Structure formats: structure tokens, C-alpha cells
């Protein structure tokens, strides 16, 4: 967001609601619809936003 000059206010005006912003801030799960909206707003791909981690306990 910083690189693209996108603020939280811009996200709100672009269809991302407060609850979703809170979810993003807490690194919780989001829907694919939200991911699509973010990609459209930020003009990027999901690979630029999503990082998969291995949560398995050895």
C-alpha cells in the first residue's frame, strides 16, 4: 500500500469495509472476493499480497 500510495481511507472508499480492514491488520483470513478487490485497488496479483506458511508442528 505504501509503495502505491494507497491509504486505508482509499480502501474504505473502494469497497473494503472497516471489519475487513481490522481483519487485515490482525493478519487473519480474508475471502477471495476481498483478495480480488485488493488486487484491483492495488493493481497487483495475489502473489504480491498472499504468503503461504507451513503451520505444521514437527
PyMOL Python script that loads the backbone (N, CA, C, O; Angstrom):
from pymol import cmd

cmd.read_pdbstr("""\
ATOM      1  N   UNK A   1       0.826  -1.185   0.000  1.00  0.00           N
ATOM      2  CA  UNK A   1       0.000   0.000   0.000  1.00  0.00           C
ATOM      3  C   UNK A   1       0.870   1.248   0.000  1.00  0.00           C
ATOM      4  O   UNK A   1       0.587   2.207  -0.717  1.00  0.00           O
ATOM      5  N   UNK A   2       1.933   1.235   0.808  1.00  0.00           N
ATOM      6  CA  UNK A   2       2.813   2.397   0.870  1.00  0.00           C
ATOM      7  C   UNK A   2       3.449   2.684  -0.488  1.00  0.00           C
ATOM      8  O   UNK A   2       3.516   3.833  -0.923  1.00  0.00           O
ATOM      9  N   UNK A   3       3.914   1.624  -1.149  1.00  0.00           N
ATOM     10  CA  UNK A   3       4.566   1.788  -2.451  1.00  0.00           C
ATOM     11  C   UNK A   3       3.630   2.409  -3.479  1.00  0.00           C
ATOM     12  O   UNK A   3       4.071   3.157  -4.351  1.00  0.00           O
ATOM     13  N   UNK A   4       2.349   2.103  -3.379  1.00  0.00           N
ATOM     14  CA  UNK A   4       1.363   2.586  -4.356  1.00  0.00           C
ATOM     15  C   UNK A   4       0.640   3.846  -3.881  1.00  0.00           C
ATOM     16  O   UNK A   4      -0.173   4.407  -4.616  1.00  0.00           O
ATOM     17  N   UNK A   5       0.931   4.295  -2.653  1.00  0.00           N
ATOM     18  CA  UNK A   5       0.286   5.488  -2.127  1.00  0.00           C
ATOM     19  C   UNK A   5      -1.188   5.287  -1.806  1.00  0.00           C
ATOM     20  O   UNK A   5      -1.981   6.224  -1.890  1.00  0.00           O
ATOM     21  N   UNK A   6      -1.554   4.055  -1.434  1.00  0.00           N
ATOM     22  CA  UNK A   6      -2.937   3.741  -1.102  1.00  0.00           C
ATOM     23  C   UNK A   6      -3.108   3.802   0.416  1.00  0.00           C
ATOM     24  O   UNK A   6      -2.373   3.153   1.160  1.00  0.00           O
ATOM     25  N   UNK A   7      -4.074   4.580   0.859  1.00  0.00           N
ATOM     26  CA  UNK A   7      -4.343   4.724   2.290  1.00  0.00           C
ATOM     27  C   UNK A   7      -5.524   3.840   2.691  1.00  0.00           C
ATOM     28  O   UNK A   7      -6.235   3.303   1.841  1.00  0.00           O
ATOM     29  N   UNK A   8      -5.714   3.702   3.989  1.00  0.00           N
ATOM     30  CA  UNK A   8      -6.875   2.969   4.483  1.00  0.00           C
ATOM     31  C   UNK A   8      -8.159   3.671   4.046  1.00  0.00           C
ATOM     32  O   UNK A   8      -9.160   3.019   3.750  1.00  0.00           O
ATOM     33  N   UNK A   9      -8.127   4.978   4.009  1.00  0.00           N
ATOM     34  CA  UNK A   9      -9.294   5.741   3.562  1.00  0.00           C
ATOM     35  C   UNK A   9      -9.643   5.379   2.122  1.00  0.00           C
ATOM     36  O   UNK A   9     -10.816   5.201   1.796  1.00  0.00           O
ATOM     37  N   UNK A  10      -8.643   5.270   1.268  1.00  0.00           N
ATOM     38  CA  UNK A  10      -8.866   4.884  -0.133  1.00  0.00           C
ATOM     39  C   UNK A  10      -9.474   3.481  -0.208  1.00  0.00           C
ATOM     40  O   UNK A  10     -10.365   3.235  -1.022  1.00  0.00           O
ATOM     41  N   UNK A  11      -8.994   2.555   0.641  1.00  0.00           N
ATOM     42  CA  UNK A  11      -9.568   1.208   0.678  1.00  0.00           C
ATOM     43  C   UNK A  11     -11.035   1.260   1.062  1.00  0.00           C
ATOM     44  O   UNK A  11     -11.865   0.584   0.455  1.00  0.00           O
ATOM     45  N   UNK A  12     -11.360   2.066   2.076  1.00  0.00           N
ATOM     46  CA  UNK A  12     -12.751   2.208   2.507  1.00  0.00           C
ATOM     47  C   UNK A  12     -13.618   2.750   1.378  1.00  0.00           C
ATOM     48  O   UNK A  12     -14.727   2.261   1.161  1.00  0.00           O
ATOM     49  N   UNK A  13     -13.133   3.742   0.666  1.00  0.00           N
ATOM     50  CA  UNK A  13     -13.877   4.355  -0.429  1.00  0.00           C
ATOM     51  C   UNK A  13     -13.977   3.419  -1.640  1.00  0.00           C
ATOM     52  O   UNK A  13     -14.825   3.614  -2.511  1.00  0.00           O
ATOM     53  N   UNK A  14     -13.104   2.401  -1.688  1.00  0.00           N
ATOM     54  CA  UNK A  14     -13.085   1.476  -2.819  1.00  0.00           C
ATOM     55  C   UNK A  14     -13.838   0.181  -2.544  1.00  0.00           C
ATOM     56  O   UNK A  14     -13.808  -0.735  -3.367  1.00  0.00           O
ATOM     57  N   UNK A  15     -14.522   0.087  -1.389  1.00  0.00           N
ATOM     58  CA  UNK A  15     -15.366  -1.069  -1.121  1.00  0.00           C
ATOM     59  C   UNK A  15     -14.855  -2.041  -0.075  1.00  0.00           C
ATOM     60  O   UNK A  15     -15.474  -3.083   0.142  1.00  0.00           O
ATOM     61  N   UNK A  16     -13.744  -1.734   0.578  1.00  0.00           N
ATOM     62  CA  UNK A  16     -13.252  -2.566   1.673  1.00  0.00           C
ATOM     63  C   UNK A  16     -13.826  -1.983   2.962  1.00  0.00           C
ATOM     64  O   UNK A  16     -13.605  -0.808   3.253  1.00  0.00           O
ATOM     65  N   UNK A  17     -14.559  -2.782   3.740  1.00  0.00           N
ATOM     66  CA  UNK A  17     -15.205  -2.231   4.937  1.00  0.00           C
ATOM     67  C   UNK A  17     -14.283  -2.258   6.161  1.00  0.00           C
ATOM     68  O   UNK A  17     -13.211  -2.863   6.136  1.00  0.00           O
ATOM     69  N   UNK A  18     -14.722  -1.591   7.224  1.00  0.00           N
ATOM     70  CA  UNK A  18     -13.929  -1.484   8.458  1.00  0.00           C
ATOM     71  C   UNK A  18     -13.594  -2.840   9.061  1.00  0.00           C
ATOM     72  O   UNK A  18     -12.482  -3.060   9.539  1.00  0.00           O
ATOM     73  N   UNK A  19     -14.565  -3.748   9.035  1.00  0.00           N
ATOM     74  CA  UNK A  19     -14.344  -5.085   9.597  1.00  0.00           C
ATOM     75  C   UNK A  19     -13.236  -5.802   8.836  1.00  0.00           C
ATOM     76  O   UNK A  19     -12.391  -6.461   9.443  1.00  0.00           O
ATOM     77  N   UNK A  20     -13.235  -5.679   7.525  1.00  0.00           N
ATOM     78  CA  UNK A  20     -12.205  -6.309   6.708  1.00  0.00           C
ATOM     79  C   UNK A  20     -10.848  -5.661   6.955  1.00  0.00           C
ATOM     80  O   UNK A  20      -9.834  -6.357   7.012  1.00  0.00           O
ATOM     81  N   UNK A  21     -10.814  -4.352   7.100  1.00  0.00           N
ATOM     82  CA  UNK A  21      -9.550  -3.675   7.421  1.00  0.00           C
ATOM     83  C   UNK A  21      -8.983  -4.187   8.737  1.00  0.00           C
ATOM     84  O   UNK A  21      -7.779  -4.414   8.858  1.00  0.00           O
ATOM     85  N   UNK A  22      -9.851  -4.366   9.712  1.00  0.00           N
ATOM     86  CA  UNK A  22      -9.423  -4.892  11.005  1.00  0.00           C
ATOM     87  C   UNK A  22      -8.870  -6.308  10.849  1.00  0.00           C
ATOM     88  O   UNK A  22      -7.858  -6.656  11.457  1.00  0.00           O
ATOM     89  N   UNK A  23      -9.537  -7.115  10.038  1.00  0.00           N
ATOM     90  CA  UNK A  23      -9.083  -8.477   9.767  1.00  0.00           C
ATOM     91  C   UNK A  23      -7.700  -8.467   9.129  1.00  0.00           C
ATOM     92  O   UNK A  23      -6.837  -9.264   9.497  1.00  0.00           O
ATOM     93  N   UNK A  24      -7.489  -7.570   8.177  1.00  0.00           N
ATOM     94  CA  UNK A  24      -6.192  -7.467   7.510  1.00  0.00           C
ATOM     95  C   UNK A  24      -5.093  -7.051   8.489  1.00  0.00           C
ATOM     96  O   UNK A  24      -3.989  -7.595   8.466  1.00  0.00           O
ATOM     97  N   UNK A  25      -5.408  -6.085   9.345  1.00  0.00           N
ATOM     98  CA  UNK A  25      -4.424  -5.602  10.324  1.00  0.00           C
ATOM     99  C   UNK A  25      -3.983  -6.709  11.278  1.00  0.00           C
ATOM    100  O   UNK A  25      -2.842  -6.727  11.738  1.00  0.00           O
ATOM    101  N   UNK A  26      -4.901  -7.632  11.570  1.00  0.00           N
ATOM    102  CA  UNK A  26      -4.608  -8.715  12.509  1.00  0.00           C
ATOM    103  C   UNK A  26      -4.059  -9.962  11.802  1.00  0.00           C
ATOM    104  O   UNK A  26      -3.871 -11.003  12.432  1.00  0.00           O
ATOM    105  N   UNK A  27      -3.805  -9.852  10.490  1.00  0.00           N
ATOM    106  CA  UNK A  27      -3.305 -10.977   9.688  1.00  0.00           C
ATOM    107  C   UNK A  27      -4.212 -12.199   9.762  1.00  0.00           C
ATOM    108  O   UNK A  27      -3.732 -13.333   9.765  1.00  0.00           O
ATOM    109  N   UNK A  28      -5.510 -11.973   9.821  1.00  0.00           N
ATOM    110  CA  UNK A  28      -6.469 -13.076   9.810  1.00  0.00           C
ATOM    111  C   UNK A  28      -6.867 -13.399   8.375  1.00  0.00           C
ATOM    112  O   UNK A  28      -6.474 -12.697   7.443  1.00  0.00           O
ATOM    113  N   UNK A  29      -7.634 -14.445   8.202  1.00  0.00           N
ATOM    114  CA  UNK A  29      -8.058 -14.895   6.884  1.00  0.00           C
ATOM    115  C   UNK A  29      -9.006 -13.895   6.233  1.00  0.00           C
ATOM    116  O   UNK A  29      -9.799 -13.237   6.906  1.00  0.00           O
ATOM    117  N   UNK A  30      -8.907 -13.796   4.903  1.00  0.00           N
ATOM    118  CA  UNK A  30      -9.825 -12.978   4.127  1.00  0.00           C
ATOM    119  C   UNK A  30     -10.450 -13.850   3.042  1.00  0.00           C
ATOM    120  O   UNK A  30      -9.953 -14.935   2.740  1.00  0.00           O
ATOM    121  N   UNK A  31     -11.530 -13.369   2.469  1.00  0.00           N
ATOM    122  CA  UNK A  31     -12.196 -14.117   1.405  1.00  0.00           C
ATOM    123  C   UNK A  31     -11.501 -13.850   0.073  1.00  0.00           C
ATOM    124  O   UNK A  31     -10.734 -12.897  -0.066  1.00  0.00           O
ATOM    125  N   UNK A  32     -11.784 -14.707  -0.896  1.00  0.00           N
ATOM    126  CA  UNK A  32     -11.247 -14.496  -2.236  1.00  0.00           C
ATOM    127  C   UNK A  32     -11.824 -13.228  -2.862  1.00  0.00           C
ATOM    128  O   UNK A  32     -11.148 -12.566  -3.650  1.00  0.00           O
ATOM    129  N   UNK A  33     -13.046 -12.889  -2.525  1.00  0.00           N
ATOM    130  CA  UNK A  33     -13.640 -11.652  -3.021  1.00  0.00           C
ATOM    131  C   UNK A  33     -12.843 -10.444  -2.517  1.00  0.00           C
ATOM    132  O   UNK A  33     -12.575  -9.512  -3.276  1.00  0.00           O
ATOM    133  N   UNK A  34     -12.469 -10.465  -1.244  1.00  0.00           N
ATOM    134  CA  UNK A  34     -11.660  -9.387  -0.686  1.00  0.00           C
ATOM    135  C   UNK A  34     -10.293  -9.344  -1.359  1.00  0.00           C
ATOM    136  O   UNK A  34      -9.786  -8.266  -1.671  1.00  0.00           O
ATOM    137  N   UNK A  35      -9.701 -10.500  -1.580  1.00  0.00           N
ATOM    138  CA  UNK A  35      -8.410 -10.564  -2.260  1.00  0.00           C
ATOM    139  C   UNK A  35      -8.523  -9.961  -3.660  1.00  0.00           C
ATOM    140  O   UNK A  35      -7.649  -9.207  -4.089  1.00  0.00           O
ATOM    141  N   UNK A  36      -9.591 -10.292  -4.361  1.00  0.00           N
ATOM    142  CA  UNK A  36      -9.803  -9.736  -5.697  1.00  0.00           C
ATOM    143  C   UNK A  36      -9.935  -8.216  -5.645  1.00  0.00           C
ATOM    144  O   UNK A  36      -9.345  -7.509  -6.462  1.00  0.00           O
ATOM    145  N   UNK A  37     -10.715  -7.714  -4.678  1.00  0.00           N
ATOM    146  CA  UNK A  37     -10.871  -6.266  -4.531  1.00  0.00           C
ATOM    147  C   UNK A  37      -9.532  -5.595  -4.267  1.00  0.00           C
ATOM    148  O   UNK A  37      -9.215  -4.569  -4.868  1.00  0.00           O
ATOM    149  N   UNK A  38      -8.746  -6.176  -3.366  1.00  0.00           N
ATOM    150  CA  UNK A  38      -7.439  -5.605  -3.048  1.00  0.00           C
ATOM    151  C   UNK A  38      -6.528  -5.583  -4.269  1.00  0.00           C
ATOM    152  O   UNK A  38      -5.836  -4.595  -4.517  1.00  0.00           O
ATOM    153  N   UNK A  39      -6.528  -6.665  -5.024  1.00  0.00           N
ATOM    154  CA  UNK A  39      -5.702  -6.730  -6.235  1.00  0.00           C
ATOM    155  C   UNK A  39      -6.121  -5.666  -7.242  1.00  0.00           C
ATOM    156  O   UNK A  39      -5.272  -5.040  -7.876  1.00  0.00           O
ATOM    157  N   UNK A  40      -7.415  -5.463  -7.390  1.00  0.00           N
ATOM    158  CA  UNK A  40      -7.901  -4.432  -8.305  1.00  0.00           C
ATOM    159  C   UNK A  40      -7.522  -3.036  -7.825  1.00  0.00           C
ATOM    160  O   UNK A  40      -7.097  -2.200  -8.623  1.00  0.00           O
ATOM    161  N   UNK A  41      -7.671  -2.782  -6.544  1.00  0.00           N
ATOM    162  CA  UNK A  41      -7.341  -1.468  -5.986  1.00  0.00           C
ATOM    163  C   UNK A  41      -5.845  -1.197  -6.095  1.00  0.00           C
ATOM    164  O   UNK A  41      -5.431  -0.102  -6.476  1.00  0.00           O
ATOM    165  N   UNK A  42      -5.035  -2.200  -5.757  1.00  0.00           N
ATOM    166  CA  UNK A  42      -3.582  -2.037  -5.725  1.00  0.00           C
ATOM    167  C   UNK A  42      -2.919  -2.328  -7.068  1.00  0.00           C
ATOM    168  O   UNK A  42      -1.706  -2.174  -7.209  1.00  0.00           O
ATOM    169  N   UNK A  43      -3.712  -2.747  -8.056  1.00  0.00           N
ATOM    170  CA  UNK A  43      -3.194  -3.106  -9.370  1.00  0.00           C
ATOM    171  C   UNK A  43      -2.027  -4.092  -9.245  1.00  0.00           C
ATOM    172  O   UNK A  43      -0.909  -3.826  -9.685  1.00  0.00           O
ATOM    173  N   UNK A  44      -2.328  -5.228  -8.632  1.00  0.00           N
ATOM    174  CA  UNK A  44      -1.306  -6.254  -8.409  1.00  0.00           C
ATOM    175  C   UNK A  44      -1.930  -7.638  -8.548  1.00  0.00           C
ATOM    176  O   UNK A  44      -3.109  -7.757  -8.881  1.00  0.00           O
ATOM    177  N   UNK A  45      -1.157  -8.671  -8.300  1.00  0.00           N
ATOM    178  CA  UNK A  45      -1.652 -10.041  -8.348  1.00  0.00           C
ATOM    179  C   UNK A  45      -1.726 -10.597  -6.929  1.00  0.00           C
ATOM    180  O   UNK A  45      -1.132 -10.024  -6.015  1.00  0.00           O
ATOM    181  N   UNK A  46      -2.447 -11.706  -6.727  1.00  0.00           N
ATOM    182  CA  UNK A  46      -2.498 -12.310  -5.392  1.00  0.00           C
ATOM    183  C   UNK A  46      -1.114 -12.660  -4.846  1.00  0.00           C
ATOM    184  O   UNK A  46      -0.896 -12.597  -3.636  1.00  0.00           O
ATOM    185  N   UNK A  47      -0.183 -13.025  -5.717  1.00  0.00           N
ATOM    186  CA  UNK A  47       1.171 -13.354  -5.253  1.00  0.00           C
ATOM    187  C   UNK A  47       1.859 -12.165  -4.590  1.00  0.00           C
ATOM    188  O   UNK A  47       2.768 -12.350  -3.781  1.00  0.00           O
ATOM    189  N   UNK A  48       1.437 -10.955  -4.922  1.00  0.00           N
ATOM    190  CA  UNK A  48       2.007  -9.760  -4.306  1.00  0.00           C
ATOM    191  C   UNK A  48       1.455  -9.527  -2.902  1.00  0.00           C
ATOM    192  O   UNK A  48       2.040  -8.779  -2.120  1.00  0.00           O
ATOM    193  N   UNK A  49       0.337 -10.162  -2.584  1.00  0.00           N
ATOM    194  CA  UNK A  49      -0.348  -9.923  -1.311  1.00  0.00           C
ATOM    195  C   UNK A  49      -0.256 -11.113  -0.362  1.00  0.00           C
ATOM    196  O   UNK A  49      -0.051 -10.938   0.839  1.00  0.00           O
ATOM    197  N   UNK A  50      -0.409 -12.326  -0.900  1.00  0.00           N
ATOM    198  CA  UNK A  50      -0.559 -13.524  -0.087  1.00  0.00           C
ATOM    199  C   UNK A  50       0.778 -14.231   0.080  1.00  0.00           C
ATOM    200  O   UNK A  50       1.561 -14.346  -0.862  1.00  0.00           O
ATOM    201  N   UNK A  51       1.020 -14.700   1.292  1.00  0.00           N
ATOM    202  CA  UNK A  51       2.183 -15.531   1.567  1.00  0.00           C
ATOM    203  C   UNK A  51       1.683 -16.764   2.323  1.00  0.00           C
ATOM    204  O   UNK A  51       1.019 -16.647   3.352  1.00  0.00           O
ATOM    205  N   UNK A  52       2.010 -17.936   1.801  1.00  0.00           N
ATOM    206  CA  UNK A  52       1.631 -19.179   2.459  1.00  0.00           C
ATOM    207  C   UNK A  52       2.752 -19.615   3.384  1.00  0.00           C
ATOM    208  O   UNK A  52       3.930 -19.551   3.034  1.00  0.00           O
ATOM    209  N   UNK A  53       2.367 -20.056   4.558  1.00  0.00           N
ATOM    210  CA  UNK A  53       3.344 -20.561   5.520  1.00  0.00           C
ATOM    211  C   UNK A  53       2.955 -21.959   5.952  1.00  0.00           C
ATOM    212  O   UNK A  53       1.780 -22.325   5.905  1.00  0.00           O
ATOM    213  N   UNK A  54       3.929 -22.734   6.370  1.00  0.00           N
ATOM    214  CA  UNK A  54       3.680 -24.088   6.844  1.00  0.00           C
ATOM    215  C   UNK A  54       3.476 -24.033   8.350  1.00  0.00           C
ATOM    216  O   UNK A  54       4.403 -23.741   9.107  1.00  0.00           O
ATOM    217  N   UNK A  55       2.260 -24.315   8.769  1.00  0.00           N
ATOM    218  CA  UNK A  55       1.918 -24.245  10.193  1.00  0.00           C
ATOM    219  C   UNK A  55       2.032 -25.590  10.891  1.00  0.00           C
ATOM    220  O   UNK A  55       1.606 -25.738  12.037  1.00  0.00           O
ATOM    221  N   UNK A  56       2.606 -26.573  10.202  1.00  0.00           N
ATOM    222  CA  UNK A  56       2.742 -27.895  10.813  1.00  0.00           C
ATOM    223  C   UNK A  56       3.725 -27.852  11.970  1.00  0.00           C
ATOM    224  O   UNK A  56       4.764 -27.195  11.902  1.00  0.00           O
ATOM    225  N   UNK A  57       3.384 -28.548  13.010  1.00  0.00           N
ATOM    226  CA  UNK A  57       4.275 -28.670  14.167  1.00  0.00           C
ATOM    227  C   UNK A  57       5.040 -29.978  14.008  1.00  0.00           C
ATOM    228  O   UNK A  57       4.437 -31.034  13.823  1.00  0.00           O
ATOM    229  N   UNK A  58       6.347 -29.910  14.080  1.00  0.00           N
ATOM    230  CA  UNK A  58       7.173 -31.126  13.915  1.00  0.00           C
ATOM    231  C   UNK A  58       7.262 -31.912  15.196  1.00  0.00           C
ATOM    232  O   UNK A  58       7.912 -32.956  15.236  1.00  0.00           O
TER     233      UNK A  58
END
""", "prot")
cmd.dss("prot")
cmd.show_as("cartoon", "prot")
cmd.util.cbc("prot")
cmd.orient("prot")
